[in-house]
Amino acid sequence: MKSIRVGVIGCGAHGVGGHVAGYAQLEEVEITAVCDTRIERAQEAAAKFGVPNVYRHHREMLARHELDIVSVCTPVVAHKEGTVDAFRAGAHVLCEKPLAMNVLEAEEMIAAARESDKLMSMGLTNRFRASSRWFRDFLVKGELGHIYHTRIRAGHVMNIPGWGVHHVKSQSAGGVLVATTVHALDLANWVIGNPTPVTASGSWYQKVHRMKSPKVTWQGTLKDCDVEDFADGFVRFADGSTMSIESNWLMHPSSRQEEVEILGDYGVAWCFPLRVELDFGDQVRDATPKDIVEPRNAFFEVVRDFVSCVREGRVPVIRFGEMLNVQRIMDGIYRSAELEKEVDIHV
């Protein structure tokens, strides 16, 4: 069987620990090259995983090698360039989250995928949990009835990510909403069937600059952080349903870090942990499944599935329309916060 040739752009934590390490576990995959603007990081990854070619710039890598898959694991500001260049070079692309700095960039990336007739997916692990797939099938079958509201809560316990440039808006597009909550938002959007978002409203706050003793987890000083560590939003969909979103990097330990709650005509269901409660008159009955076994490494499943999609010509789980709607919702929340009013996000 012919090997799938892979190149990885960006050798930070996700690029190496997720993508390179994932591909290295697949026998039918050959990691041909890695690159990073900080060449020493690419060299370290290559030495650890036996990768024969190292580059500082992705265009040199793409020019020298005919690659089947390219993983784009750079800061968000460079996602579009790396992705579009990879498509033009004839590769399929697995891009890290969030997809882009804004909807316009996301649309350009998807247009490039369509023009090249190549596949694209994203590094979103929640869809590859066994409980998430059960949850989606349960809702698709109509077991919860019409979904009228979704609640999302996501974040970290007193931890602004110190690795990478998540704290710099010009490099990352935003803070907790796009870096962390995007995982729960994508999952929620997927399980409820990707309804068309119509309007969004939101606000954001930066608590870290107002704390008595803030912890600086990144290289630099407190003033370097110009993104939100708290954000909330409200979305209205074309089908009449709604969604509320709360994001917080500075949750207290007593808070639940991640939650997706689905309210339907027949009951309520939650992810993290999976729980289902169905209504029977004035009674509530537990309908939670008991026999679900989660994969040991959900990110490895992301990589393995994308390799299978490329080999089999199968459409990835994450579809273009879903990518765009998640990006529209995040963009809408930021725009609403800036304008201090509800904004239209329907195309």
C-alpha positions as CSV (number, residue, x, y, z in Angstrom):
1,M,0.0,0.0,0.0
2,K,1.4,3.4,-1.0
3,S,2.4,5.6,1.9
4,I,0.6,8.9,2.6
5,R,3.2,11.6,2.5
6,V,2.7,14.3,5.2
7,G,4.2,17.7,5.9
8,V,3.6,19.7,9.1
9,I,3.7,23.5,9.3
10,G,4.3,24.6,12.8
11,C,6.1,22.6,15.5
12,G,4.6,24.0,18.6
13,A,2.7,22.1,21.3
14,H,-0.2,21.0,19.0
15,G,1.9,20.6,15.9
16,V,4.3,18.1,17.5
17,G,2.3,16.6,20.4
18,G,-0.9,16.2,18.3
19,H,-0.2,16.1,14.6
20,V,3.4,14.8,14.3
21,A,3.0,12.3,17.1
22,G,-0.4,11.2,15.7
23,Y,1.0,10.6,12.2
24,A,4.0,8.8,13.6
25,Q,1.7,6.1,15.0
26,L,0.2,5.2,11.6
27,E,2.1,2.7,9.5
28,E,0.8,3.8,6.2
29,V,2.0,7.4,6.8
30,E,5.4,8.9,6.0
31,I,6.2,12.2,7.7
32,T,8.2,13.7,4.9
33,A,9.0,17.1,6.3
34,V,8.3,19.6,9.1
35,C,8.8,23.3,9.2
36,D,8.7,26.2,11.7
37,T,9.8,29.8,11.5
38,R,11.8,28.9,14.7
39,I,13.9,26.4,12.9
40,E,15.2,24.8,16.1
41,R,11.7,23.6,17.0
42,A,11.4,21.9,13.6
43,Q,14.8,20.3,14.1
44,E,13.9,19.1,17.5
45,A,10.6,17.5,16.2
46,A,12.5,15.9,13.3
47,A,15.1,14.4,15.6
48,K,12.5,13.0,17.9
49,F,10.3,11.4,15.2
50,G,12.9,10.6,12.6
51,V,11.6,13.2,10.0
52,P,14.2,13.5,7.2
53,N,13.5,17.1,6.0
54,V,13.4,20.3,8.0
55,Y,12.4,23.8,6.7
56,R,12.0,27.3,8.1
57,H,9.3,28.4,5.6
58,H,6.4,26.2,4.4
59,R,6.6,27.4,0.8
60,E,10.1,25.9,0.5
61,M,8.7,22.6,1.9
62,L,5.8,22.6,-0.5
63,A,8.1,23.4,-3.5
64,R,10.5,20.6,-2.7
65,H,8.1,17.8,-1.8
66,E,4.9,16.3,-3.3
67,L,2.8,15.9,-0.2
68,D,-0.6,14.2,0.2
69,I,-1.5,15.9,3.5
70,V,-0.3,19.1,5.1
71,S,-1.2,19.9,8.7
72,V,-1.3,23.6,9.5
73,C,-0.5,24.2,13.1
74,T,0.7,27.8,13.1
75,P,-0.8,30.8,15.0
76,V,-4.2,31.6,13.6
77,V,-2.9,34.6,11.7
78,A,-1.0,32.3,9.4
79,H,-3.7,29.6,8.9
80,K,-5.1,31.1,5.7
81,E,-1.7,31.5,4.0
82,G,-0.4,28.0,4.9
83,T,-3.7,26.3,4.0
84,V,-4.2,28.1,0.6
85,D,-0.6,27.4,-0.3
86,A,-0.9,23.8,0.5
87,F,-4.1,23.4,-1.6
88,R,-2.4,25.1,-4.5
89,A,0.5,22.6,-4.1
90,G,-1.9,19.7,-4.4
91,A,-2.2,18.6,-0.8
92,H,-5.2,17.9,1.5
93,V,-5.2,20.0,4.6
94,L,-5.8,19.3,8.3
95,C,-5.9,22.8,10.0
96,E,-5.8,23.6,13.6
97,K,-8.6,25.5,15.3
98,P,-10.0,28.2,15.1
99,L,-10.1,28.0,11.3
100,A,-9.2,31.6,10.6
101,M,-8.9,35.2,11.8
102,N,-12.4,36.0,10.4
103,V,-15.2,34.7,8.1
104,L,-13.7,36.3,5.0
105,E,-10.4,34.3,5.5
106,A,-12.4,31.2,6.3
107,E,-14.3,31.6,3.0
108,E,-11.1,32.0,1.1
109,M,-9.7,28.8,2.6
110,I,-12.8,26.8,1.7
111,A,-12.9,28.3,-1.8
112,A,-9.3,27.1,-2.3
113,A,-10.2,23.6,-1.1
114,R,-13.1,23.5,-3.6
115,E,-11.0,24.8,-6.4
116,S,-8.2,22.3,-5.8
117,D,-10.8,19.5,-5.2
118,K,-9.0,18.6,-2.0
119,L,-10.3,17.7,1.5
120,M,-10.0,19.8,4.5
121,S,-10.7,19.1,8.2
122,M,-9.9,20.6,11.6
123,G,-8.2,19.6,14.8
124,L,-11.5,19.5,16.8
125,T,-11.3,16.5,19.2
126,N,-14.8,16.5,20.7
127,R,-16.4,15.0,17.6
128,F,-14.3,11.9,18.0
129,R,-15.4,11.0,21.5
130,A,-17.7,8.0,21.5
131,S,-20.1,9.9,23.8
132,S,-20.3,12.8,21.4
133,R,-21.2,10.5,18.5
134,W,-23.8,8.7,20.6
135,F,-25.2,12.1,21.6
136,R,-25.5,13.3,18.0
137,D,-27.2,10.1,16.8
138,F,-29.6,10.3,19.7
139,L,-30.6,13.9,18.7
140,V,-30.7,13.1,15.0
141,K,-33.3,10.3,15.7
142,G,-35.5,12.9,17.4
143,E,-35.3,11.3,20.8
144,L,-35.2,14.7,22.5
145,G,-37.8,16.2,20.2
146,H,-37.4,19.7,18.8
147,I,-34.3,21.4,20.2
148,Y,-35.2,24.9,21.3
149,H,-32.1,26.0,23.3
150,T,-28.5,25.1,23.7
151,R,-26.2,26.2,26.6
152,I,-22.5,26.2,26.3
153,R,-20.0,26.8,29.0
154,A,-16.3,26.4,28.5
155,G,-12.9,27.6,29.7
156,H,-10.1,26.9,32.1
157,V,-9.6,26.9,35.9
158,M,-7.5,30.1,36.6
159,N,-5.3,29.5,33.5
160,I,-4.7,31.8,30.6
161,P,-2.7,29.6,28.1
162,G,1.0,30.6,28.3
163,W,2.2,28.6,25.3
164,G,2.0,30.1,21.8
165,V,0.4,33.5,21.3
166,H,-3.2,33.0,22.5
167,H,-2.8,36.2,24.5
168,V,-2.1,38.4,21.4
169,K,-5.1,39.4,19.4
170,S,-3.2,40.3,16.2
171,Q,-1.9,36.7,16.1
172,S,-4.8,34.7,17.4
173,A,-8.0,36.7,16.5
174,G,-9.2,36.7,20.1
175,G,-8.9,35.0,23.5
176,V,-10.9,32.3,25.3
177,L,-13.8,32.3,22.8
178,V,-11.8,31.3,19.8
179,A,-9.0,29.4,21.5
180,T,-11.0,27.3,24.0
181,T,-14.7,27.6,23.6
182,V,-14.5,26.8,19.9
183,H,-14.3,23.1,20.8
184,A,-17.6,23.1,22.7
185,L,-19.2,25.4,20.2
186,D,-18.3,23.2,17.3
187,L,-19.6,20.1,19.1
188,A,-22.9,21.8,20.0
189,N,-23.4,23.1,16.5
190,W,-22.7,19.6,15.1
191,V,-25.0,17.7,17.4
192,I,-28.0,20.0,16.9
193,G,-27.7,19.8,13.1
194,N,-25.8,22.9,12.1
195,P,-28.8,25.3,12.0
196,T,-28.3,28.6,10.2
197,P,-27.3,31.4,12.6
198,V,-29.2,34.6,12.0
199,T,-28.1,37.1,14.7
200,A,-25.6,37.2,17.5
201,S,-25.1,39.4,20.5
202,G,-22.2,39.4,22.9
203,S,-19.8,41.0,25.3
204,W,-16.3,40.4,26.6
205,Y,-14.2,41.3,29.6
206,Q,-10.6,41.3,30.5
207,K,-10.3,40.4,34.2
208,V,-6.5,39.6,34.3
209,H,-5.5,43.3,34.1
210,R,-7.8,44.1,37.1
211,M,-6.7,41.3,39.4
212,K,-4.8,42.0,42.6
213,S,-2.1,39.4,41.8
214,P,-2.5,38.2,38.2
215,K,-0.2,35.3,37.0
216,V,1.6,35.9,33.8
217,T,1.9,32.5,32.1
218,W,3.4,33.7,28.8
219,Q,6.8,35.1,27.9
220,G,6.6,38.8,28.4
221,T,4.6,41.1,30.7
222,L,1.0,41.6,31.6
223,K,0.5,44.4,29.1
224,D,1.2,42.0,26.3
225,C,-2.2,40.3,26.8
226,D,-4.8,42.2,24.8
227,V,-7.5,39.5,24.4
228,E,-10.6,38.6,26.5
229,D,-10.4,36.1,29.3
230,F,-14.2,36.2,29.6
231,A,-16.9,36.4,26.9
232,D,-20.6,35.6,26.6
233,G,-22.9,35.5,23.7
234,F,-26.4,34.7,22.5
235,V,-27.3,33.4,19.1
236,R,-30.6,33.1,17.3
237,F,-31.1,30.5,14.5
238,A,-33.3,30.4,11.5
239,D,-35.2,27.5,12.9
240,G,-36.3,29.5,15.9
241,S,-33.9,27.9,18.4
242,T,-31.3,29.8,20.4
243,M,-27.9,29.3,22.0
244,S,-26.2,30.9,24.9
245,I,-22.4,30.8,25.3
246,E,-20.2,31.6,28.2
247,S,-16.4,31.5,28.0
248,N,-14.0,31.9,30.9
249,W,-10.2,31.3,31.3
250,L,-10.3,32.3,35.0
251,M,-13.0,30.0,36.4
252,H,-12.7,29.0,40.0
253,P,-12.0,25.3,40.8
254,S,-15.6,24.8,41.9
255,S,-16.8,25.6,38.4
256,R,-17.4,23.0,35.7
257,Q,-14.9,23.7,32.9
258,E,-16.9,22.5,29.9
259,E,-20.6,21.9,29.4
260,V,-22.9,21.5,26.5
261,E,-26.6,21.4,27.6
262,I,-29.4,20.7,25.0
263,L,-33.0,21.5,25.8
264,G,-35.6,19.7,23.8
265,D,-39.4,19.2,23.9
266,Y,-38.9,15.7,25.4
267,G,-36.2,16.4,28.0
268,V,-32.6,17.7,28.6
269,A,-29.2,16.2,27.7
270,W,-25.7,17.1,28.6
271,C,-22.2,16.3,27.4
272,F,-19.1,16.3,29.8
273,P,-20.2,14.0,31.3
274,L,-22.9,12.5,29.1
275,R,-26.3,12.6,30.8
276,V,-29.8,12.3,29.4
277,E,-33.1,13.1,31.3
278,L,-36.4,12.5,29.6
279,D,-39.8,14.0,30.7
280,F,-42.8,11.7,31.5
281,G,-45.6,13.9,32.8
282,D,-44.3,15.5,35.9
283,Q,-41.5,12.9,36.3
284,V,-38.0,13.0,35.0
285,R,-36.4,9.7,34.0
286,D,-32.7,9.0,33.6
287,A,-32.0,7.7,30.0
288,T,-28.2,8.0,30.1
289,P,-26.4,5.2,28.3
290,K,-24.0,3.1,30.5
291,D,-21.8,1.2,28.1
292,I,-19.9,3.9,26.1
293,V,-16.1,3.5,26.0
294,E,-14.1,6.6,25.0
295,P,-10.9,6.4,22.9
296,R,-7.7,6.8,24.7
297,N,-6.5,9.7,22.6
298,A,-9.2,11.7,20.8
299,F,-6.7,13.8,18.9
300,F,-5.1,10.6,17.5
301,E,-8.6,9.8,16.2
302,V,-8.7,13.1,14.4
303,V,-5.5,12.4,12.6
304,R,-6.3,8.8,11.8
305,D,-9.7,9.6,10.5
306,F,-8.4,12.3,8.2
307,V,-5.7,10.0,6.8
308,S,-8.5,7.4,6.1
309,C,-10.6,10.1,4.4
310,V,-7.7,11.0,2.1
311,R,-7.0,7.3,1.3
312,E,-10.6,6.4,0.7
313,G,-11.8,9.6,-0.9
314,R,-14.3,10.0,2.0
315,V,-15.7,13.4,3.1
316,P,-14.4,14.3,6.6
317,V,-16.8,14.5,9.5
318,I,-16.3,18.3,9.7
319,R,-18.0,19.9,6.8
320,F,-17.4,23.3,5.2
321,G,-20.8,24.7,6.2
322,E,-20.2,23.7,9.8
323,M,-16.8,25.4,9.8
324,L,-18.3,28.6,8.4
325,N,-21.2,28.7,10.8
326,V,-18.9,28.3,13.9
327,Q,-16.7,31.1,12.5
328,R,-19.8,33.3,11.9
329,I,-21.0,32.9,15.4
330,M,-17.6,33.8,16.9
331,D,-17.1,36.7,14.6
332,G,-20.6,37.9,15.4
333,I,-20.1,37.8,19.2
334,Y,-16.9,39.9,18.8
335,R,-18.6,42.4,16.4
336,S,-21.6,42.7,18.7
337,A,-19.3,43.4,21.7
338,E,-17.6,46.1,19.7
339,L,-20.8,47.7,18.4
340,E,-22.7,47.1,21.7
341,K,-25.7,45.8,19.8
342,E,-27.1,42.6,18.3
343,V,-25.7,42.0,14.8
344,D,-26.9,40.1,11.7
345,I,-24.7,37.1,10.8
346,H,-26.9,35.4,8.3
347,V,-25.5,35.2,4.7
